[in-house]
Amino acid sequence: MRIIAGPCQHESLGQSAAIAEKCKAVCDKYGIEYYFKASFDKANRSSMQGKRGIGLANTLNDFKLIKETYGVKTLTDVHDIDQIEKIVGVYDDVVDVLQIPAFLCRQTDLVQAACDTGKIVNIKKGQFLAPWDMKGILTKTEGAKEVWITERGTSFGYNTLVVDFTGLQYMLDNFSEPLVFDCTHAVQKPGGLGGSSGGNRDYVPGMARAGSALGISSFFLEVHPDPDNAPSDGPNMLRLDDFESVVADIVAINKVVAV
């Protein structure tokens, strides 16, 4: 099993270190491979009032310390080729996985540049795509160490996402690439609060249990010690204190399904 977990955006070394330490300890307890995630720049904001992050250098310098202290693998998202070049040039040993955001998943040059690094590349399936549309995107991924596909919900009318579990089953059955289920963005309400996105974190545990029952073994969970006061994606982020209970459910169900 694999879990990618961390805050939406990196806010401070102290906070991210505490999150990484907690998540790593939980994943180690249950024998799960853990990747710490956080964004250095949330370029896709609902408005100019949206907080974007503390920048590439500040974030990845902290990533380096977190990685050295806790021995975690790391993931962060990239939005343009210049960011990829900076990461490879200065922070190549700090970032293990490059993530392509959902809204950018069809950007050929960006996907190819990420894959050309030889790193693991996690491609988030756009909210506007059918599951089988990922076939074309996967033709652009030559050179990557490994490619993951992440499902994060599908647009359903205005300001609403739904999870199509038949689509998840399709991707499990038809793609050899590991399928990751992003249970926290799946319950997001994009732009639902007007100037920012809404959501309902109460649905996250159920999404995780359902995904595990389907046979998914890789999960993406955004977590935060105080999500109601987080600078972004607070309504759909899982409370850090609830992380272990969700992981325990995933593991228990996965063991039953695997029998």
N, C-alpha and C positions, 0 to 999 in steps of 0.2 A: 504494500500500500504506500501511497504518497500523499502528503498534505502540504499545500502551499498556504501559508498563513502570515498575516501581518497587518499593519494599518494601511488605510487607503493611501495616505501620503506620509512621508517621513517628516516628523515635526521636530524631534530632538533626539540626541544620542541616548539620553537617560530613558526616555519613553520607549524607543524602539528596542533598546537593549533589554528592558524589562519584558517586553512582549516576546522577543526572540528567546529569552531564557525560559519563560513559562511554556511557550509552545514547543520548544525543543525538549524540555523535560517531559511533557505529556506524550509527545510522539515517541520518545525513547522508551517510556513506560510501556507503550503498546506495540513497540517494534515497527514503527512507521518511519519511512524516509521523510525528512522534513526540509522544506525550503522556506527561508524567511523572505517575505516580499514587502516592498514599499516603493512608492513612486517619488521621484525627485522633482517631477513637474507634471501637474494635472492640466495638460494643455486643453482638454475638452471640457470647458466650463459652461454652465448654463447662462452666465452673464459675466460682465467685467468685475462684478463684486465677488465672484468666486475665488477662493484662495487656491493658489496653484502649487505651493511647495517652496522649499528653501534652496532649490537649485542642484544641478548635477554634482559639482565639486563638493559642496557641503554635505550632501547626502552620501555620496560614495566614500568620502573620507570616513564618515561614521560607519558605513557598511564594513569597511576594512577592520575597524576596531571590533565591531560586533562579531565578524567572522573569526577574527583571531581569538577573541575571548570565549566564544561559545561553540566554535567549530561548526557553524551552520553553513549550508549552501544558500545562495542568494539569487533572487529574481527581481528585475525591475523592467519597466516598460520604456520603449523608445518611440519617438514620434517623427524623427527625421534622420537622414543618413549622417549628418554632422554629429549628432549625439552618439551614434554607433561608433563613428571614428574616434571620438573622444574617449569612449569607454575602452575600446581596444587599445588605443594608444597609451592611456594612463592607468586604467583600472581593469586591465585584462584579467588579472588574478583575483579581482574582487567580485566580479559579477559572473555567476555560473549560467544563468538563463536570461535571454533577452525575450521580452514579451511584446508582441504586436497587438496594440489595442484593437477592440472590435471594430470601431469606425474606420480603421486604417487597414483592415485585413486584406483588402483587394489591391493595395498599393504595391504594384509589382517591384519597383525599385527598392522600396523599403524592406519588403520581405526578402528579396534576394540579397540585399546588403547585410541583413541580419544573419542569414544562412551562410553567407560567405565568410563569416567570422569563425566558423567551425564550432560555435557554441550550440547548446541546446536552445531551440527557439519554440516558444509557446505562442501559438496563434489563437487569439480569441475570435470565435465565429461571430460575425456581425449579426446584430439583432434583426437585420433586414434579409438575411440569407436563409435559404432552405438547407437542410443538412447535406444534401448531395451536391450543393454548390461548392462545398469545400474541396471536391475533387480537383477543380481547376486551380485552386489556390495551392494545393499540395504539389502541383507540377512545377511550382516556382521555388521549391525548397531544397534543391540540390546543394550539397556542401555542408548542410547543418549536421552537427554531431547527432542530433536527435530532434524530432519534431513532435510537439504535443498539440492537440486540438482542445480548446476549452469552450464549453457551452455555457452561456451566461444569460439565456432567455431570448425570447423572440418577441418583437413588437406586436402588440395587439391593440389596435386603435390608438388613441392619444394617451401619452403619459403612462402606459401600461406595458408590462412584460408578462409573458406566460412561459411555462416550460412544457414543451411537447415531448413527452416521454417516448413516443413512437420515434421521434427524431433522434433521441439519445440511443435508442435501440438500433436504429439504422446505422449510426456511426460506429457503434460497438461491433456490429456485424460486418460492415463493409470497409472499414479503414484499419490498417495494421498499426497506425500511430496511436499512442496512448490517448485516451479520452479523459479529460479533466472536467469535473462538474463544479462550476462556480455558483455555490448555493447562496451567496450573499448578494451578488449583483442580480441574480435571478429574481429577487424579491424587491428590486428597486422600482421606483416610479420616476422615470427620467423626466426632469423638469417639472415634477409634480408639485413642487412648492413654489412655482413661479420663477424665482431667481435661483433656485437650486433644486436638486433631485430629492424626492421623498422615498418612502419604502416602508417595509414592516419586518423588522428583524425577528418577530415572533414566529414567522413562517420558515426561518432558516433550518431549525432542527428537523422539521418534517421533510423539507426538500432533501436534506442530507440522508435521512433514513430511506426515503424513496429511491434516491440514486444508488445507495448501497444495495438495496433489495433488487435493483435492476442488474447489478453486477459491476457497477462502476467502482474502481478501487483508487482513483486519484481525485482529490477534492481541493478546491480553492475557497478559502474562508478569510474574509477580512475581519480582523478583530481589533478591539480598542478598549482600554481600561475605562473610558468614559465617552462612549460614542455619541451621547446627546450633546456633547460639547466639542466634538471633532470638527475640524475645518472643512471636511468633505465626506459625503456618503455616510454620515452618522446614522440616519434612520434605518439603513439596511446592514450596518456593521454589527457583528456579534459582540456581545460583552466578553471581555477576556476571561472573566470568572466563569462564563458558561462554556468555554472552549472544550474543557475536558469531557463534560457530559455529552456533547455532540460527538466528539471523537469516540468515546466509549460505545455509543449507539452504532456508529458507522462500523466499528470493528466487530461488534457482536453480530450484526446483521450480515456482514461480509463473510464471517465464518460459517454461518448457516447456509448462505447461498453457495459457498465454495464446496460444500459437502457433496 
